[in-house]
Amino acid sequence: MKYLILLLIGLLSCQPATNDTTHEIIVIGGGLMGSASAWQLSKQANQVILFEKQDSIYTHGSSFGEARIARSNNRNNDIWSYMHNTSVNENIALIDFLNENENNSHSIEDIYTTSPVSYVGKSQIHDKLYASLIRQKVDFKIANSKSEGKILFDVNLPEDVLLQKEYNKHSGLINPHAQITKLHQAISKKGNQVKYNHKVLSIEKKEDFYHLTTLDSKTKKQRSYQAKKIVCAAGPYTSELLQDIAPYFKKLVNPQRVFLAFLRINPESYHSFTEVEKEKLNKAYPVINSSTGTKDGSFFSMIEYFDQDGAPVIKIGGHFQRSDIEDLETVWKIPLNEKEIKWSMDGTLRYMDLLNLPILREDLELVDQYSCVYSLTDSEIPIVSYRVDDELKIDSNFVVLAGLSGVGAKGAMTYGMMAANLINKAVEKDSMYKVSIEAMGINRLLSDIKDLKK
Ligand SMILES: Cc1cc2nc3c(=O)[nH]c(=O)nc-3n(C[C@H](O)[C@H](O)[C@H](O)COP(=O)(O)OP(=O)(O)OC[C@H]3O[C@@H](n4cnc5c(N)ncnc54)[C@H](O)[C@@H]3O)c2cc1C
């Protein structure tokens, strides 16, 4: 009998610790999208709990890092302008909220760190670009010939290449780390919770509730939670997490590896620059450079930081340099190959040439590198939509943000607002809001799923 009792105790202690607590809304994923959603829900007076599998110090994920390009103009699709401009306004409101009774210690410049932002492209796009700049009321300058380049920006524009700068307030760089930190502070200030080291292992729907099991990576304990509503923003892990309740995401969203090289300009060379040259370099970043007119030649680049010798460390990557992933757990550690390093050096030197700055290959040193991941849909337009079940029935208590691609950061606050509105069945008056919901919401998802079945 004694042995039987001991065996029973032993068996019970192997069971996952279950401790069902009930919540109004659970948000999964504390990257930019989940954090912005949890904040917008908090702002709309919802009770929210946010689960993030990483610690409070974020070490990987699509939102990892301190710099992304944020700009209002985008010649082909006004949605991106709406996403960015609305995010700027939402961030101003966020800062005001954080500063309430707090000595104004928060500043919008903690989030939007530099201005202006440059775009280099082929002259043939000039008319379309110009029309869009006017349409979107961008504060800009544009040089579309060698002589205009010299006069306006003192640069050496190659034949058939234009340089456009956007001066809108808060266009330039956005800092995802600062954005996430402030969002988590604001969520807590509203009385809601951010739970780090909580990995969601499973999601099940039983009657009116979603049952979640989480694993605490510190205590190794499993716990169960239930909630009436869910927002899922697990970035590249979304399809895996939703495989039982929304298996179509595996086909609709494709995680891709994107590499980043960090190139330091030799301090001696940099310090031999005149003050005017230093200023020119500073103002030349961040940049999206598509001057070759090819996908392979296109890159984004920015000064990530100045090192202890005062030398700039330039980050460069390419949205079209992406590749398929074999293993999501290990991809983050894949080093750059020779070809990728050469591509990064070549692109940076090509831009230095355009800027007319005396930098040679031997002045550039690779000081850091890493692989990152973002998820893409076929159209490269994200999905912010209700989940649908096997019979294509809409589940309006479950919102998914997926496929945020290389444009998510600048619009994070707006994607979060859309997710919160979907949960609360609210809408915005702005006509572009409707356009965005149409492009990313339930009708789009249903149409994508139908296309899969063809
Ligand atoms: C190299 C690169 C350059 C980019 N450049 C730009 C740019 O210039 N401009 C721009 O606007 N955008 C840019 N982006 C895009 C932007 O950064 C992404 O769209 C955005 O960060 C996506 O955020 P996310 O919240 O969807 O994903 P993530 O940041 O990946 O967030 C998902 C979170 O969910 C957590 N998670 C996953 N599974 C679970 C689970 N089971 N339980 C609990 N938590 C879980 C993860 O740990 C992670 O924190 C770039 C992205 C990359 C990678």
The ligand as a Tripos MOL2 file, in Angstrom:
@<TRIPOS>MOLECULE
LIG
   53    58     1     0     0
SMALL
NO_CHARGES

@<TRIPOS>ATOM
      1 C1         16.4390   42.5810  -41.1290 C.3       1 LIG1
      2 C2         15.1200   43.2380  -41.0230 C.ar      1 LIG1
      3 C3         14.9710   44.5220  -41.4910 C.ar      1 LIG1
      4 C4         13.7540   45.1420  -41.4110 C.ar      1 LIG1
      5 N1         13.6450   46.4300  -41.8430 N.ar      1 LIG1
      6 C5         12.4950   47.0910  -41.6490 C.ar      1 LIG1
      7 C6         12.4060   48.4690  -41.9760 C.ar      1 LIG1
      8 O1         13.3880   49.0860  -42.4040 O.2       1 LIG1
      9 N2         11.2300   49.1020  -41.7720 N.ar      1 LIG1
     10 C7         10.1380   48.4630  -41.2550 C.ar      1 LIG1
     11 O2          9.0940   49.0950  -41.0890 O.2       1 LIG1
     12 N3         10.1990   47.1400  -40.9380 N.ar      1 LIG1
     13 C8         11.3380   46.4620  -41.1060 C.ar      1 LIG1
     14 N4         11.4290   45.1390  -40.7620 N.ar      1 LIG1
     15 C9         10.2090   44.4280  -40.3690 C.3       1 LIG1
     16 C10         9.8380   44.4710  -38.9140 C.3       1 LIG1
     17 O3         10.9640   44.4880  -38.0760 O.3       1 LIG1
     18 C11         8.9500   43.2500  -38.6560 C.3       1 LIG1
     19 O4          7.8510   43.2810  -39.5420 O.3       1 LIG1
     20 C12         8.4090   43.2450  -37.2400 C.3       1 LIG1
     21 O5          9.4670   43.3250  -36.3100 O.3       1 LIG1
     22 C13         7.5890   41.9790  -37.0030 C.3       1 LIG1
     23 O6          7.2200   41.9240  -35.6440 O.3       1 LIG1
     24 P1          6.3920   40.7160  -35.0680 P.3       1 LIG1
     25 O7          5.9130   41.1420  -33.7240 O.co2     1 LIG1
     26 O8          5.3940   40.2420  -36.0610 O.co2     1 LIG1
     27 O9          7.4250   39.5060  -34.9510 O.3       1 LIG1
     28 P2          8.5610   39.1710  -33.7920 P.3       1 LIG1
     29 O10         9.2960   40.3860  -33.4870 O.co2     1 LIG1
     30 O11         9.2550   37.9850  -34.2590 O.co2     1 LIG1
     31 O12         7.6270   38.8770  -32.5600 O.3       1 LIG1
     32 C14         7.0760   37.6200  -32.2890 C.3       1 LIG1
     33 C15         7.2890   37.3590  -30.8130 C.3       1 LIG1
     34 O13         6.5730   36.2150  -30.4300 O.3       1 LIG1
     35 C16         7.3550   35.4830  -29.5200 C.3       1 LIG1
     36 N5          6.8540   34.1020  -29.5970 N.ar      1 LIG1
     37 C17         6.9380   33.2590  -30.6440 C.ar      1 LIG1
     38 N6          6.3360   32.0840  -30.3440 N.ar      1 LIG1
     39 C18         5.8440   32.2260  -29.0820 C.ar      1 LIG1
     40 C19         5.1390   31.3660  -28.2170 C.ar      1 LIG1
     41 N7          4.8020   30.1250  -28.5970 N.pl3     1 LIG1
     42 N8          4.8060   31.8150  -26.9920 N.ar      1 LIG1
     43 C20         5.1460   33.0650  -26.5820 C.ar      1 LIG1
     44 N9          5.8380   33.9310  -27.3610 N.ar      1 LIG1
     45 C21         6.1670   33.5090  -28.5920 C.ar      1 LIG1
     46 C22         8.7740   35.6490  -30.0510 C.3       1 LIG1
     47 O14         9.7390   35.3970  -29.0580 O.3       1 LIG1
     48 C23         8.7560   37.0960  -30.4990 C.3       1 LIG1
     49 O15         9.1630   37.9670  -29.4810 O.3       1 LIG1
     50 C24        12.6430   44.4600  -40.8520 C.ar      1 LIG1
     51 C25        12.7870   43.1740  -40.3560 C.ar      1 LIG1
     52 C26        14.0240   42.5550  -40.4220 C.ar      1 LIG1
     53 C27        14.1630   41.1840  -39.8570 C.3       1 LIG1
@<TRIPOS>BOND
     1     1     2 1
     2     2     3 ar
     3     2    52 ar
     4     3     4 ar
     5     4     5 ar
     6     4    50 ar
     7     5     6 ar
     8     6     7 ar
     9     6    13 1
    10     7     8 2
    11     7     9 ar
    12     9    10 ar
    13    10    11 2
    14    10    12 ar
    15    12    13 ar
    16    13    14 ar
    17    14    15 1
    18    14    50 ar
    19    15    16 1
    20    16    17 1
    21    16    18 1
    22    18    19 1
    23    18    20 1
    24    20    21 1
    25    20    22 1
    26    22    23 1
    27    23    24 1
    28    24    25 2
    29    24    26 1
    30    24    27 1
    31    27    28 1
    32    28    29 2
    33    28    30 1
    34    28    31 1
    35    31    32 1
    36    32    33 1
    37    33    34 1
    38    33    48 1
    39    34    35 1
    40    35    36 1
    41    35    46 1
    42    36    37 ar
    43    36    45 ar
    44    37    38 ar
    45    38    39 ar
    46    39    40 ar
    47    39    45 ar
    48    40    41 1
    49    40    42 ar
    50    42    43 ar
    51    43    44 ar
    52    44    45 ar
    53    46    47 1
    54    46    48 1
    55    48    49 1
    56    50    51 ar
    57    51    52 ar
    58    52    53 1
@<TRIPOS>SUBSTRUCTURE
     1 LIG1         1 GROUP 0 **** ****
